[in-house]
Amino acid sequence: ASGQLRPLSATDRVAYAQQAVEDATLKLETHASAWRERQFLAHALHLSYGNCSLDEIRQAAKAAPIIQVNVDGEVWCTTTKVMEEERAILEFVRLTRGTCRPLIPDVPPAALEGLSEEQSAAVYLIATSQDRVIAVHGKAGTGKTTLMKPTAELLQQSKTHFVTVAPTTRACDILKKDGFDAHTVQKLLRSSVLQSEM
């Protein structure tokens, strides 16, 4: 009878699974550089609109440029493209180490008031470093944003232009709430305008 849907062929189901994996990858990599496998599979299954099974999604993921790593019993995923971008960043950092003059060679003690010993050391290191790229890394709640505020003030006072980047959209949102014009690393890598500001 007319109007009835035909069952999808095996070839169509594979194509839907491949497209769902590709769409989920694009969606997730705009928010993070790695994702839990469970989250990835759920996104892909949702984006398949019921046209393929979880097993077909898993098979399509195995054929895609996705890297899966077991971390403490949980599988995490990323893409070869993300890994290549991160390697390029690390190579740039390595090649530009010690190639610049210090941003602020004489840090006024008042700029470090109210900071912990570790935060003060980090602000001092950022201000006096001779590296082109300076990264601040720490667990959530350790005071990274707190130490960035006096650092940004020092840089603004010395008329030094800087760009604030973070690895994820969520981290950027936190920085924006605290007054920073923050961007994701991915946006920096893809934006010639942002790159020209560096």
Contacts in CASP RR format, 6 or more apart in sequence:
PFRMAT RR
TARGET T0000
AUTHOR 0000-0000-0000
METHOD contacts of the structure
MODEL  1
ASGQLRPLSATDRVAYAQQAVEDATLKLETHASAWRERQFLAHALHLSYG
NCSLDEIRQAAKAAPIIQVNVDGEVWCTTTKVMEEERAILEFVRLTRGTC
RPLIPDVPPAALEGLSEEQSAAVYLIATSQDRVIAVHGKAGTGKTTLMKP
TAELLQQSKTHFVTVAPTTRACDILKKDGFDAHTVQKLLRSSVLQSEM
8 16 0 8 1.000
8 51 0 8 1.000
12 51 0 8 1.000
13 51 0 8 1.000
13 52 0 8 1.000
13 53 0 8 1.000
13 56 0 8 1.000
14 52 0 8 1.000
14 56 0 8 1.000
14 59 0 8 1.000
14 60 0 8 1.000
16 48 0 8 1.000
16 49 0 8 1.000
16 51 0 8 1.000
16 52 0 8 1.000
16 56 0 8 1.000
17 44 0 8 1.000
17 48 0 8 1.000
17 52 0 8 1.000
17 56 0 8 1.000
17 57 0 8 1.000
17 59 0 8 1.000
17 60 0 8 1.000
18 60 0 8 1.000
18 63 0 8 1.000
18 64 0 8 1.000
19 47 0 8 1.000
19 48 0 8 1.000
20 44 0 8 1.000
20 45 0 8 1.000
20 47 0 8 1.000
20 48 0 8 1.000
20 51 0 8 1.000
20 52 0 8 1.000
20 57 0 8 1.000
20 60 0 8 1.000
21 44 0 8 1.000
21 57 0 8 1.000
21 60 0 8 1.000
21 61 0 8 1.000
21 64 0 8 1.000
21 66 0 8 1.000
22 64 0 8 1.000
23 44 0 8 1.000
23 47 0 8 1.000
24 40 0 8 1.000
24 43 0 8 1.000
24 44 0 8 1.000
24 47 0 8 1.000
25 40 0 8 1.000
25 64 0 8 1.000
25 66 0 8 1.000
25 79 0 8 1.000
27 43 0 8 1.000
27 47 0 8 1.000
28 35 0 8 1.000
28 39 0 8 1.000
28 40 0 8 1.000
28 43 0 8 1.000
29 79 0 8 1.000
29 81 0 8 1.000
29 82 0 8 1.000
29 186 0 8 1.000
30 169 0 8 1.000
30 184 0 8 1.000
30 186 0 8 1.000
31 168 0 8 1.000
31 169 0 8 1.000
31 170 0 8 1.000
32 167 0 8 1.000
32 168 0 8 1.000
32 169 0 8 1.000
32 170 0 8 1.000
33 78 0 8 1.000
33 82 0 8 1.000
33 86 0 8 1.000
33 167 0 8 1.000
33 168 0 8 1.000
33 185 0 8 1.000
33 186 0 8 1.000
34 76 0 8 1.000
34 77 0 8 1.000
34 78 0 8 1.000
34 82 0 8 1.000
35 76 0 8 1.000
35 77 0 8 1.000
35 78 0 8 1.000
36 74 0 8 1.000
36 75 0 8 1.000
36 76 0 8 1.000
36 77 0 8 1.000
37 68 0 8 1.000
37 74 0 8 1.000
37 75 0 8 1.000
37 76 0 8 1.000
37 77 0 8 1.000
38 75 0 8 1.000
40 61 0 8 1.000
40 66 0 8 1.000
40 77 0 8 1.000
41 54 0 8 1.000
41 57 0 8 1.000
41 58 0 8 1.000
41 61 0 8 1.000
44 57 0 8 1.000
44 60 0 8 1.000
44 61 0 8 1.000
45 54 0 8 1.000
45 57 0 8 1.000
48 57 0 8 1.000
52 60 0 8 1.000
61 77 0 8 1.000
65 79 0 8 1.000
65 80 0 8 1.000
65 81 0 8 1.000
66 77 0 8 1.000
66 78 0 8 1.000
66 79 0 8 1.000
66 80 0 8 1.000
67 77 0 8 1.000
67 78 0 8 1.000
67 79 0 8 1.000
67 80 0 8 1.000
67 83 0 8 1.000
68 75 0 8 1.000
68 76 0 8 1.000
68 77 0 8 1.000
69 75 0 8 1.000
69 76 0 8 1.000
69 77 0 8 1.000
69 78 0 8 1.000
70 76 0 8 1.000
85 185 0 8 1.000
85 186 0 8 1.000
85 189 0 8 1.000
88 189 0 8 1.000
89 185 0 8 1.000
89 189 0 8 1.000
92 132 0 8 1.000
92 133 0 8 1.000
93 131 0 8 1.000
93 132 0 8 1.000
93 133 0 8 1.000
93 135 0 8 1.000
96 131 0 8 1.000
96 132 0 8 1.000
96 133 0 8 1.000
97 130 0 8 1.000
97 131 0 8 1.000
97 132 0 8 1.000
98 129 0 8 1.000
98 130 0 8 1.000
98 131 0 8 1.000
98 132 0 8 1.000
99 130 0 8 1.000
99 131 0 8 1.000
99 132 0 8 1.000
100 129 0 8 1.000
100 130 0 8 1.000
100 131 0 8 1.000
100 132 0 8 1.000
101 130 0 8 1.000
102 127 0 8 1.000
102 128 0 8 1.000
102 129 0 8 1.000
102 130 0 8 1.000
103 126 0 8 1.000
103 127 0 8 1.000
103 128 0 8 1.000
103 129 0 8 1.000
103 154 0 8 1.000
103 155 0 8 1.000
103 158 0 8 1.000
103 160 0 8 1.000
104 127 0 8 1.000
104 128 0 8 1.000
104 154 0 8 1.000
104 155 0 8 1.000
104 158 0 8 1.000
104 160 0 8 1.000
105 127 0 8 1.000
105 128 0 8 1.000
107 123 0 8 1.000
107 124 0 8 1.000
107 127 0 8 1.000
107 128 0 8 1.000
107 154 0 8 1.000
111 123 0 8 1.000
111 150 0 8 1.000
111 153 0 8 1.000
111 154 0 8 1.000
112 119 0 8 1.000
112 120 0 8 1.000
112 123 0 8 1.000
112 124 0 8 1.000
112 150 0 8 1.000
115 123 0 8 1.000
115 146 0 8 1.000
115 147 0 8 1.000
115 150 0 8 1.000
116 143 0 8 1.000
118 142 0 8 1.000
119 143 0 8 1.000
119 146 0 8 1.000
119 147 0 8 1.000
122 136 0 8 1.000
122 147 0 8 1.000
123 147 0 8 1.000
123 150 0 8 1.000
123 151 0 8 1.000
123 154 0 8 1.000
125 134 0 8 1.000
126 134 0 8 1.000
126 136 0 8 1.000
126 151 0 8 1.000
127 151 0 8 1.000
127 154 0 8 1.000
136 144 0 8 1.000
136 147 0 8 1.000
136 148 0 8 1.000
137 144 0 8 1.000
138 144 0 8 1.000
145 174 0 8 1.000
145 175 0 8 1.000
145 178 0 8 1.000
148 164 0 8 1.000
148 175 0 8 1.000
148 178 0 8 1.000
148 180 0 8 1.000
149 178 0 8 1.000
152 162 0 8 1.000
152 164 0 8 1.000
152 180 0 8 1.000
155 161 0 8 1.000
155 162 0 8 1.000
161 197 0 8 1.000
163 183 0 8 1.000
163 188 0 8 1.000
163 194 0 8 1.000
163 197 0 8 1.000
163 198 0 8 1.000
164 175 0 8 1.000
164 180 0 8 1.000
164 181 0 8 1.000
164 182 0 8 1.000
164 183 0 8 1.000
165 172 0 8 1.000
165 182 0 8 1.000
165 183 0 8 1.000
165 184 0 8 1.000
165 185 0 8 1.000
165 187 0 8 1.000
165 188 0 8 1.000
166 172 0 8 1.000
166 174 0 8 1.000
166 175 0 8 1.000
166 182 0 8 1.000
166 183 0 8 1.000
166 184 0 8 1.000
166 185 0 8 1.000
167 184 0 8 1.000
167 185 0 8 1.000
168 184 0 8 1.000
169 184 0 8 1.000
171 182 0 8 1.000
172 182 0 8 1.000
172 183 0 8 1.000
172 184 0 8 1.000
175 182 0 8 1.000
176 182 0 8 1.000
183 191 0 8 1.000
183 194 0 8 1.000
187 194 0 8 1.000
188 194 0 8 1.000
188 195 0 8 1.000
END
